[in-house]
């Protein structure tokens, strides 16, 4: 019984943790929204779902998706340049005669 009470307390704390961070606000729908792109940063879990006791879960807004996409492209570009450099070193390591 104590474990159920502890679990319920943890769930309640999660559901009541609606403190918007920097560049966030709580919209009319009760979800946290981005103050830059105004997209929700949370979505509701439908009733009847196995995780519906959580009520909401985090999601990425357009700003975060754009930023993460740019970071991924930058990382891939850097990896490609490292591979090219490594392969050049392997191919052209012998001195020219």
C-alpha positions as CSV (number, residue, x, y, z in Angstrom):
1,X,0.0,0.0,0.0
2,X,2.8,2.4,0.8
3,X,4.3,1.9,-2.6
4,X,1.0,2.9,-4.3
5,X,0.9,6.1,-2.2
6,X,4.5,6.9,-3.1
7,X,3.8,6.3,-6.8
8,X,0.7,8.5,-6.7
9,X,2.7,11.2,-4.9
10,X,5.3,11.1,-7.7
11,X,2.7,11.2,-10.4
12,X,0.9,14.2,-8.7
13,X,4.3,16.0,-8.4
14,X,4.9,15.4,-12.2
15,X,1.5,16.6,-13.2
16,X,1.7,19.7,-11.0
17,X,5.1,20.7,-12.3
18,X,3.8,23.3,-14.7
19,X,6.4,26.0,-14.0
20,X,7.3,27.5,-17.4
21,X,11.0,28.1,-18.0
22,X,12.7,30.8,-19.9
23,X,10.9,31.6,-23.2
24,X,7.9,29.6,-22.1
25,X,4.4,30.3,-21.0
26,X,1.2,28.4,-20.1
27,X,-1.3,28.7,-22.9
28,X,-5.1,28.8,-22.7
29,X,-5.1,25.0,-23.1
30,X,-3.1,24.6,-19.9
31,X,0.0,23.3,-21.7
32,X,3.4,24.9,-21.7
33,X,4.1,26.8,-25.0
34,X,7.2,28.4,-26.5
35,X,7.1,32.1,-26.4
36,X,9.1,32.4,-29.7
37,X,7.2,30.1,-32.1
38,X,4.1,29.7,-29.9
39,X,3.9,26.0,-30.4
40,X,3.1,23.7,-27.5
41,X,6.1,22.1,-25.7
42,X,3.8,19.5,-24.2
43,X,1.0,17.3,-25.4
44,X,-1.8,15.5,-23.7
45,X,-2.0,11.8,-23.4
46,X,-5.4,10.5,-24.4
47,X,-7.6,9.0,-21.7
48,X,-7.6,5.2,-21.7
49,X,-3.9,5.1,-22.7
50,X,-1.7,3.0,-20.5
51,X,0.3,6.1,-19.6
52,X,-2.7,8.4,-19.2
53,X,-2.0,8.9,-15.5
54,X,0.8,11.2,-16.5
55,X,-1.7,13.5,-18.4
56,X,1.0,15.3,-20.5
57,X,4.4,14.5,-22.0
58,X,7.1,16.8,-23.4
59,X,7.4,17.5,-27.1
60,X,9.7,19.7,-29.2
61,X,8.5,23.0,-30.5
62,X,9.5,24.3,-34.0
63,X,12.4,26.2,-32.5
64,X,13.9,23.1,-30.9
65,X,13.4,21.0,-34.0
66,X,15.1,23.6,-36.2
67,X,18.0,24.0,-33.7
68,X,18.5,20.2,-33.4
69,X,18.4,19.7,-37.1
70,X,21.1,22.4,-37.6
71,X,23.2,20.8,-34.9
72,X,22.8,17.3,-36.5
73,X,23.8,18.7,-39.9
74,X,26.8,20.4,-38.4
75,X,27.9,17.3,-36.6
76,X,27.5,15.2,-39.8
77,X,29.5,17.7,-41.8
78,X,32.3,17.7,-39.2
79,X,32.3,13.9,-39.2
80,X,32.5,13.8,-43.0
81,X,35.4,16.3,-43.0
82,X,37.3,14.1,-40.4
83,X,36.7,11.1,-42.6
84,X,38.0,12.9,-45.7
85,X,41.0,14.1,-43.8
86,X,41.7,10.6,-42.4
87,X,41.4,9.0,-45.8
88,X,43.7,11.6,-47.4
89,X,46.3,10.9,-44.8
90,X,46.0,7.1,-45.4
91,X,46.2,7.5,-49.2
92,X,48.9,10.1,-49.5
93,X,51.1,9.2,-46.6
94,X,54.0,8.0,-48.8
95,X,56.3,10.8,-49.9
96,X,56.4,11.6,-53.6
97,X,59.4,10.3,-55.5
